Amino acid sequence: MFIFKKNHFFSIFLVSIFLFGCQLKEPSNNHGILFLKNRSDQLVVNKTNKNDIINSIGYPHSKSISNEDEWMYMERVLTKGEYLKLGQNILKTNNILILNFDKYGVLKKKTFLDKNSKEKILFSEKVTENELSQRSFIQKFFYSLKAKMYRRN
C-alpha cells in the first residue's frame, strides 16, 4: 500500500489544480460581430429591411460617407502564434459585410469580404508626404528597423 506524506499530498494537490486550470481552448481576441458569415447568410436580398438587420445583427460599425444607405459590419479574431514566433498575434479571421439599401430601406445588395478576398483588392501605392512632421535621422533609422522586423515574406 502506497502511503502519502504531507509533502507529497500537497505537491500532488498543487499539480492537479494547475492541470485542471489549463484550458484546451486557444486564446483569442475578438473585435466586432462574431460569426458574421453565419449572420449574413440569414439576410435575404429584396426581402430583409433595416429594422430586421438591426434586430438580428445590431447597428452598423460604420456607414458610408457619401451614401447613408450603405452599412458596414466587421469581424476580426486574433489568436496567439506559435512559440517560435514568440507568441505574436496571428490574424485568424478578418471579415467585412457591406450592405446596400434602396430608398425604402430594403436590402438590395450584400457583399461579404473575407481575409482571402481582400488580398485581391488593389490599393493605390501613392504616399502623401507631410512636411510638418519631419523625422530625425534616428527616428527614420528605428522606423526602417521596425519595418524590416515585421515584414512578411
N, C-alpha and C positions, 0 to 999 in steps of 0.2 A: 504494500500500500504506500502510495506517494504522499508524503506529508509536506504541507506548505509552511514555511516560516513566515513571519510577519513581513519581512523584507520582500520575499518573493511574491506574496499575495498583493502587496502594494504596487510592485512593479508590473505585475500582470494586469492589475486593475487600471493603471495608467495607460498601458499599451492598448488595452481593449477600448478604453474611452477614445484614445487617439484614432484607432482604426475605425470605430463606429462613426466618428465625426467626419471622416473622409467622404467626400461626395463623388459619385461616378459621373455626375453631370459636368460638362465642360463650362468654365466661366464665360459669361457673355455680357456685353454691354449693349443694351438696346436703346435705340432712338427712333421715335416716330411710331407708326402704327404697325403692330406685329401682324404677321400673316396677311400682308397686303394683297398678295396674289389670290388667296382664297376669297378675300372680301371683294376683290374686283371681279372675280368670276360670277358673283351673285348679282352684279349690276347688269341690267338689260337695256340695250340701246333702244331708243324711241319708246320706252315704257317707264323707266325709272326717272323720278324727278329729284329736285334739290332736297326736298324735305325727307324723302326716303334715304338719300345718301347721308344726310346729316344724322338720321336715326341709326343707320347701320354702321357707318364708318366714323362719323364725327365731323367737326368743322375742318375745313382745309388748312393745311400748313401755310400755304400762300396762294394768292390769286395773281393773275397776270396783271401787269401794269396797264397795258393798253386795252385789255378785254376783261371786263368784270365777270364774264361768263366762262372763264377758264380757271379751273381749280386744280391744285397740285397737292398730292399726298406723298409722303416719303417714309421709307423704312430703311434703317441701317442697323446691322448687327455686327459688332466687333467681338472677336474671341482672342484668347491668348495664344501666342505662337509656340513653337517647339522650343525646347531648351537650347538647341543650337543657335537659335535666333535671339537668345537672351530674353524670351518672353515678350517680344514686341507684339502689339496688337495686329491681328490679321483681319481684313475685311471679309466677312463670311457672306453676307447678303447686303445688297445696296439696290433698292428698288424705288421707282418713281411711277406714280399713277397720275396721268393727266386726263382730266375730264372736261369736255366742251359741251355747253348747253345752248339751246336756242333761246329766243326772247321770252318764251313761256316757261322756262325753267326745266324743260325736258332734256334728258341726256341724249346728245346727238352723236358723240364720238368719245371713245375711251382709248387711251394709249398707255400700254404698260411697258416700261423700260426696266430691264434687269441689268445686272453688272456686265454681262457679256454684250448686250445690245448697245450699251452706252460707249463701249470702246470703239464702235464703228462710226460714231458721230464725229465729224470733222470740226475742229475749232480753229479760230484764227491764231496764228503764231505771232502776231504783232504785239509789241510791248510798248506801253506808254511810259516814257521817262518822266520822272518828277524831279525837277531841278531844285525844289525847295528842301528836299531831304536827301542831300548828298551824303554818301557813306565815306567814312575814313578808310584808309588802307587796311587797317586791322579788321574793321567790320567786313570789308569785302573779302578778305582772306578767310575769316571764320565762316562767312556765308558760303564760300565756294567749298570749304571742307565739309560743311554740313550737307550741301547738295550732293557731293560725291559720296558721302556716307550713306545717305538714304536713297540713292539712285537704284532703280530696279534694273536688273539685267534681263 
